[in-house]
Amino acid sequence: MHKSAFKSNDNMLVCAPTGAGKTNIALLSMLETIGSHIKDGKIQKDQFKMVYIAPMKALVNEIVGNFSKRLEPLGLTVKELTGDSQLSKQQIQETQLIVATPEKWDIITRKSGEKTYIEQVKLLIIDEIHLLHDSRGPVLEAIVTRTIRMVQQSKEQIRMVGLSATLPNYQDVAAFMRVQTQNLYYFDATYRPIPLEQTYIGITEKKGIRKMLLANEILYEKVIERAGKSQMIIFVHSRRETIKVAQALKEMAYSKDELGKFLKENSAS
């Protein structure tokens, strides 16, 4: 994988579980692009741009912080580009790594007036590309298709690197991104740094409210087993349900006099 990321300029797709090191693959591919724009020992900063597509604004901010630190020794500038943050042409000209949301990059690549710096893009990294099946799928499809079209028209190489969670049809995604077999890497759940364990709990209750109450009771039992020992994430179907479940857990803890397991001593309640 190091050879594909760092020693070649070919398109690449890496499917691996969270924590497996996909960000490091992104960094290696950036270093390959940077390395190909060094002349007389100096990085030709005005000769290339790299774009990192992240699915959410919150992630964009996190990635900017991460890569700013990593690329700082090379004197490279990292900026974010989302619906909330605008960059002037001058700022874009001075930036080597642009971190953007799919929607924002889609809008920019549609504009003919922005072609001057879009033509400088030599590397496009798309994080969480498994979201092709999601509501954002059409936007990601448009970005990939437009990039392929730009390569065909300009005859200038734009390298695409896709980073994804494990997904069943990874070969289809690789074909869509024009990734050759030797640059396609798939790691299933057995490669997780921390193995996952799955347990199914059946609920036979049919009535809506009683079903929800029983589910919350079972959830509370599972939560209390780990309360104060380890961190937990509870996934639910909507924001409204998030509040309902949190309130249900709080009320159960209060009624069973177990709030102490959730709150640190002397902490604000």
C-alpha positions as CSV (number, residue, x, y, z in Angstrom):
1,M,0.0,0.0,0.0
2,H,2.9,2.3,0.8
3,K,4.2,1.7,-2.7
4,S,0.9,2.6,-4.3
5,A,0.4,5.7,-2.2
6,F,3.9,7.2,-2.1
7,K,5.7,5.8,-5.2
8,S,3.0,6.1,-7.9
9,N,0.7,8.7,-9.3
10,D,-2.2,6.3,-10.0
11,N,-5.7,6.5,-8.7
12,M,-6.2,4.5,-5.5
13,L,-9.1,3.1,-3.3
14,V,-8.6,2.0,0.3
15,C,-11.4,0.3,2.1
16,A,-10.6,-0.2,5.8
17,P,-12.3,0.0,9.2
18,T,-12.0,3.1,11.4
19,G,-8.6,3.6,13.0
20,A,-6.8,1.5,10.4
21,G,-4.7,4.4,9.2
22,K,-6.5,5.8,6.2
23,T,-5.4,9.4,7.1
24,N,-1.8,8.3,6.8
25,I,-2.5,7.0,3.3
26,A,-3.9,10.4,2.5
27,L,-0.7,12.0,3.8
28,L,1.5,9.7,1.8
29,S,-0.3,10.5,-1.4
30,M,0.1,14.2,-0.6
31,L,3.8,13.8,-0.1
32,E,4.0,12.0,-3.5
33,T,2.3,15.1,-5.1
34,I,4.5,17.5,-3.2
35,G,7.7,15.5,-4.1
36,S,6.9,15.7,-7.8
37,H,6.8,19.5,-7.5
38,I,10.3,20.0,-6.0
39,K,12.8,21.9,-8.1
40,D,16.4,22.6,-7.0
41,G,15.5,21.5,-3.5
42,K,12.5,23.9,-3.2
43,I,8.8,23.1,-3.3
44,Q,7.1,24.9,-6.2
45,K,4.1,26.0,-4.2
46,D,2.4,27.9,-7.0
47,Q,2.5,24.9,-9.3
48,F,0.0,22.5,-7.6
49,K,-3.0,22.3,-5.4
50,M,-4.4,19.3,-3.4
51,V,-8.1,19.0,-2.4
52,Y,-9.4,16.9,0.5
53,I,-13.2,16.2,0.4
54,A,-14.7,15.5,3.8
55,P,-18.4,14.8,4.3
56,M,-19.3,17.2,7.1
57,K,-18.3,20.7,8.2
58,A,-17.2,19.5,11.6
59,L,-14.8,17.0,10.0
60,V,-13.4,19.6,7.7
61,N,-12.4,21.7,10.7
62,E,-10.8,18.7,12.3
63,I,-8.9,17.7,9.2
64,V,-7.6,21.3,8.6
65,G,-6.1,21.2,12.2
66,N,-4.6,17.8,11.6
67,F,-2.9,18.5,8.3
68,S,-1.9,22.0,9.2
69,K,0.3,20.5,11.9
70,R,1.6,17.7,9.7
71,L,2.5,20.0,6.7
72,E,3.7,22.9,8.7
73,P,7.4,21.8,8.6
74,L,7.2,22.0,4.7
75,G,5.8,25.5,4.9
76,L,2.5,24.5,3.2
77,T,-0.8,26.3,3.8
78,V,-4.0,24.4,4.6
79,K,-7.4,26.2,4.4
80,E,-11.0,25.1,4.7
81,L,-13.7,25.8,2.2
82,T,-17.3,25.2,3.3
83,G,-20.7,27.0,3.0
84,D,-19.7,28.9,6.1
85,S,-16.2,29.9,5.1
86,Q,-15.2,31.8,2.0
87,L,-11.8,32.2,0.5
88,S,-10.7,35.1,-1.7
89,K,-8.8,34.3,-4.9
90,Q,-5.7,35.6,-3.3
91,Q,-6.1,33.2,-0.3
92,I,-6.8,30.3,-2.7
93,Q,-3.7,31.1,-4.7
94,E,-1.6,31.0,-1.5
95,T,-3.1,27.6,-0.3
96,Q,-1.7,24.3,-1.3
97,L,-4.3,22.0,0.5
98,I,-8.0,22.9,0.3
99,V,-10.3,20.9,2.6
100,A,-13.9,21.2,1.4
101,T,-17.3,19.6,1.8
102,P,-18.6,17.8,-1.3
103,E,-21.3,20.4,-2.0
104,K,-18.9,23.3,-1.9
105,W,-16.3,21.6,-4.2
106,D,-19.2,20.6,-6.6
107,I,-20.3,24.3,-6.9
108,I,-16.7,25.5,-7.4
109,T,-15.9,23.0,-10.2
110,R,-19.1,24.0,-12.0
111,K,-18.0,27.7,-12.2
112,S,-16.0,28.5,-15.4
113,G,-14.4,31.5,-13.7
114,E,-12.6,29.3,-11.2
115,K,-10.8,27.2,-13.8
116,T,-7.4,28.9,-13.3
117,Y,-6.8,27.3,-9.9
118,I,-8.9,24.2,-10.6
119,E,-6.4,23.4,-13.4
120,Q,-3.7,23.4,-10.7
121,V,-5.3,20.6,-8.8
122,K,-3.1,17.5,-9.0
123,L,-4.6,15.4,-6.2
124,L,-8.2,14.9,-5.1
125,I,-8.8,12.9,-1.9
126,I,-12.4,11.8,-1.2
127,D,-12.9,10.7,2.3
128,E,-15.8,8.5,3.3
129,I,-16.5,7.6,-0.3
130,H,-18.8,4.8,0.8
131,L,-21.4,7.6,1.2
132,L,-22.1,7.2,-2.5
133,H,-25.1,5.2,-1.5
134,D,-26.3,8.1,0.8
135,S,-28.2,11.2,0.1
136,R,-24.9,12.9,-0.8
137,G,-24.1,10.2,-3.3
138,P,-25.1,12.2,-6.4
139,V,-22.8,15.1,-5.4
140,L,-19.8,12.7,-5.0
141,E,-20.7,11.1,-8.3
142,A,-20.7,14.5,-10.0
143,I,-17.3,15.4,-8.5
144,V,-15.7,12.1,-9.6
145,T,-17.3,12.2,-13.1
146,R,-16.3,15.9,-13.6
147,T,-12.7,15.2,-12.5
148,I,-12.4,12.3,-15.0
149,R,-13.8,14.5,-17.7
150,M,-11.3,17.3,-16.9
151,V,-8.5,14.8,-17.1
152,Q,-9.7,13.6,-20.6
153,Q,-10.1,17.2,-21.9
154,S,-6.8,18.7,-20.5
155,K,-4.7,15.5,-20.8
156,E,-3.3,16.6,-17.4
157,Q,-3.3,14.0,-14.6
158,I,-5.4,14.6,-11.5
159,R,-4.9,11.8,-9.1
160,M,-7.9,10.5,-7.2
161,V,-7.6,8.7,-3.9
162,G,-10.8,7.3,-2.3
163,L,-10.9,6.4,1.4
164,S,-13.8,4.3,2.6
165,A,-15.1,2.2,5.4
166,T,-15.5,-1.5,4.4
167,L,-18.2,-1.8,1.8
168,P,-19.5,-4.8,-0.1
169,N,-19.3,-3.5,-3.7
170,Y,-15.8,-2.0,-3.5
171,Q,-14.9,-3.4,-6.9
172,D,-17.7,-1.3,-8.5
173,V,-16.5,1.8,-6.7
174,A,-13.0,1.1,-7.9
175,A,-14.2,0.7,-11.5
176,F,-16.1,4.0,-11.2
177,M,-13.0,5.8,-10.0
178,R,-10.8,4.3,-12.7
179,V,-8.7,2.5,-10.1
180,Q,-6.5,-0.4,-11.3
181,T,-6.6,-3.7,-9.4
182,Q,-3.1,-3.3,-8.0
183,N,-4.2,0.0,-6.4
184,L,-7.4,-1.3,-4.8
185,Y,-7.0,-2.3,-1.1
186,Y,-9.8,-3.9,0.9
187,F,-9.6,-4.8,4.6
188,D,-12.6,-6.3,6.3
189,A,-13.6,-6.0,10.0
190,T,-10.9,-8.5,11.1
191,Y,-8.4,-5.7,10.6
192,R,-10.0,-3.4,13.2
193,P,-7.5,-2.1,15.8
194,I,-10.2,-2.8,18.4
195,P,-12.4,-5.8,17.5
196,L,-16.2,-5.4,17.4
197,E,-18.6,-7.8,19.1
198,Q,-22.2,-8.0,18.0
199,T,-25.1,-9.2,20.2
200,Y,-28.7,-9.2,19.2
201,I,-31.4,-8.8,21.8
202,G,-35.0,-9.7,20.7
203,I,-38.0,-7.7,21.8
204,T,-41.3,-9.5,21.4
205,E,-43.5,-6.6,22.6
206,K,-45.8,-5.4,19.8
207,K,-47.3,-2.1,21.1
208,G,-45.3,1.0,20.3
209,I,-45.0,2.7,23.7
210,R,-44.4,-0.6,25.6
211,K,-41.9,-1.6,23.0
212,M,-40.0,1.7,23.4
213,L,-40.1,1.4,27.2
214,L,-38.7,-2.1,27.2
215,A,-36.0,-1.1,24.7
216,N,-35.0,1.7,27.0
217,E,-34.9,-0.6,30.0
218,I,-32.6,-3.0,28.2
219,L,-30.4,-0.2,27.1
220,Y,-30.2,1.2,30.6
221,E,-29.0,-2.2,31.9
222,K,-26.3,-2.3,29.2
223,V,-25.2,1.2,29.9
224,I,-25.1,0.8,33.7
225,E,-22.7,-2.2,33.2
226,R,-20.1,0.1,31.7
227,A,-21.0,3.4,33.4
228,G,-17.9,5.0,34.9
229,K,-15.6,2.4,33.3
230,S,-15.6,3.2,29.6
231,Q,-17.0,5.5,27.0
232,M,-20.2,4.7,25.1
233,I,-21.9,5.8,21.9
234,I,-25.7,5.1,21.5
235,F,-27.0,5.3,18.0
236,V,-30.6,6.2,17.4
237,H,-32.7,7.1,14.4
238,S,-33.2,10.9,14.8
239,R,-32.3,14.0,16.8
240,R,-35.7,13.9,18.5
241,E,-35.1,10.3,19.6
242,T,-31.6,11.3,20.9
243,I,-33.3,13.7,23.4
244,K,-35.9,11.1,24.3
245,V,-33.4,8.3,25.0
246,A,-31.1,10.6,27.0
247,Q,-34.1,11.8,29.1
248,A,-35.2,8.2,29.7
249,L,-31.7,7.1,30.8
250,K,-31.5,10.1,33.2
251,E,-34.9,9.4,34.7
252,M,-34.2,5.8,35.2
253,A,-30.8,6.6,36.8
254,Y,-32.6,9.1,39.1
255,S,-35.4,6.7,40.1
256,K,-32.9,3.9,40.9
257,D,-30.6,6.4,42.8
258,E,-27.7,5.6,40.4
259,L,-27.0,9.1,39.0
260,G,-23.6,9.0,40.8
261,K,-22.5,6.5,38.2
262,F,-23.0,9.1,35.5
263,L,-21.7,12.2,37.2
264,K,-18.3,12.9,38.6
265,E,-18.0,14.1,42.2
266,N,-18.4,17.9,42.6
267,S,-19.5,18.2,38.9
268,A,-22.3,20.4,37.8
269,S,-25.5,18.4,37.4
